[in-house]
Amino acid sequence: MALSAEESGRLARLLRENEERLIRRWAEVVGASLRGRLSQAELTRQVQELHRSMIDAAENGLTDLASEPGGELRAVLAELSRGRARQGFSATETAISVFSVKDVLLELIEEGQDAARLRDFVAFSALIDQMGLFTFESYVRTRESLIADQAEQLLELSTPVVKIWEGVVAVPLVGTLDSARAQVVMERLLQTLVDTGSPYAIIDITGVPAVDTQVAQHILKTVVAARLMGADCIISGIRPQIAQTIVALGIEFGDIATKASLADALRHVLRLAGVDNARRHQRREA
């Protein structure tokens, strides 16, 4: 139910004429619901900002939160939701911060013993409900965004590409390898090959608990992509159980070199690069 222009004007006057008392009581009610998890100074500042935005919107003819006069008020509510989401408050605690103003308005209106003012309260309640729901939706969007960012960061952290020797990079994989993670592995490995100019890459699956057809296909695609860039890939960390699974599934790694451990793979790469022979020759000469 939208406010009429007259109701909007009366809301603005009610908020302005009782400013000090309303802000104090509003902050008290919200503070009780948050159980001291936000400082009184910060809480009062937020309430003052909401109060000021409500007055401005109402004085500009606010009839519905979605209308043009509600633009600044929506921005303040969205900022409140984003802040609470980042601080770890729940969506309910955030929405209560808005709904609490109903209690304070009711206290003011009841003192008047006026039926018309009670009708105003019903109209004001509809607007505050809109504000609370808007806050809830903003909170959910912010939380979803935060969760997506954190998932992406975890994905990057779980797929490190490290340089372990001159010309040799390694990808130590730990945990389940799904399509999304496999894509990140491929992108990071290829980019590292470009950045370092390394001719060799080791994909170590020691920390991968199981290998199925899908995982094997992801690994093979990564190896093929690296080859197209001129780099040789070695797969290491194939434990007996995983080897049995690969055989049972009929997965063919073709001419891709496989080794039991990361150390074996590095030793293999060093032989390919001629580093071992060079070092033996140096020792003999010494």
ABEGO torsion letter per residue (X at the ends): XBBBAAAAAAAAAAAAAAAAAAAAAAAAAAAAAAGGABBAAAAAAAAAAAAAAAAAAAAAGBABAABAAAAAAAAAAAAAAAAAAAAGBBAAAAAAAAAAAAAAAAAAAAAAGBAAAAAAAAAAAAAAAAAAAAAAAAAAAAAAAAAAAAAAAAAAAABBBBBABBGBBBBBBBEBBBAAAAAAAAAAAAAAAAAAGBABBBBBAAABABBBAAAAAAAAAAAAAAAAAGBBBBBBGBBAAAAAAAAAAGBBAEABBBBABAAAAAAAAAAAAGAAAAAAAAAAAX
